[in-house]
Amino acid sequence: MSEALSNLGSENRTFAPTEAFASQANAKQEIYERADKDYLAFWEEQANNLYWHKKWDQVLDWQSPFAKWFIGGKLNASYNALDRHVLEGRGDRIAFLFEGEPGDSKQITYSQLLTEVKEVR
């Protein structure tokens, strides 16, 4: 591996956000602290929020600089993004909101988007 690539794998600088920017974040400091304390447990917890057709055998296989996550697991991204929301009673909620130029906007619910995705063209 080249020295440049090797150096990229050992970056130690941090760049703190401004207070104004951080105050608008969806994730607060506590979530970062949990991830920093035990990142494997943190990401496993996050993955458990998804529906898996087959649960993984191993959370992470790290062979620097390559990472393989959730080894052996199988999921359907479309099911997790759409189907499960409709099945859990959120079909009428907005899934997609487009705001273009003034007067140019579109809203699509989870149910509408699921119907579009299932349509064969």
Rosetta blueprint (number, residue, H / E / L):
1 M L
2 S L
3 E H
4 A H
5 L H
6 S H
7 N H
8 L H
9 G L
10 S L
11 E L
12 N L
13 R L
14 T L
15 F L
16 A L
17 P L
18 T L
19 E H
20 A H
21 F H
22 A H
23 S H
24 Q L
25 A L
26 N L
27 A L
28 K L
29 Q H
30 E H
31 I H
32 Y H
33 E H
34 R H
35 A H
36 D H
37 K H
38 D L
39 Y H
40 L H
41 A H
42 F H
43 W H
44 E H
45 E H
46 Q H
47 A H
48 N L
49 N L
50 L L
51 Y L
52 W L
53 H L
54 K E
55 K L
56 W L
57 D L
58 Q E
59 V E
60 L E
61 D E
62 W E
63 Q E
64 S L
65 P L
66 F E
67 A E
68 K E
69 W E
70 F E
71 I E
72 G L
73 G L
74 K E
75 L L
76 N L
77 A H
78 S H
79 Y H
80 N H
81 A H
82 L H
83 D H
84 R H
85 H H
86 V H
87 L H
88 E H
89 G H
90 R H
91 G L
92 D L
93 R L
94 I E
95 A E
96 F E
97 L E
98 F E
99 E E
100 G L
101 E L
102 P L
103 G L
104 D L
105 S E
106 K E
107 Q E
108 I E
109 T E
110 Y H
111 S H
112 Q H
113 L H
114 L H
115 T H
116 E H
117 V H
118 K H
119 E L
120 V L
121 R L
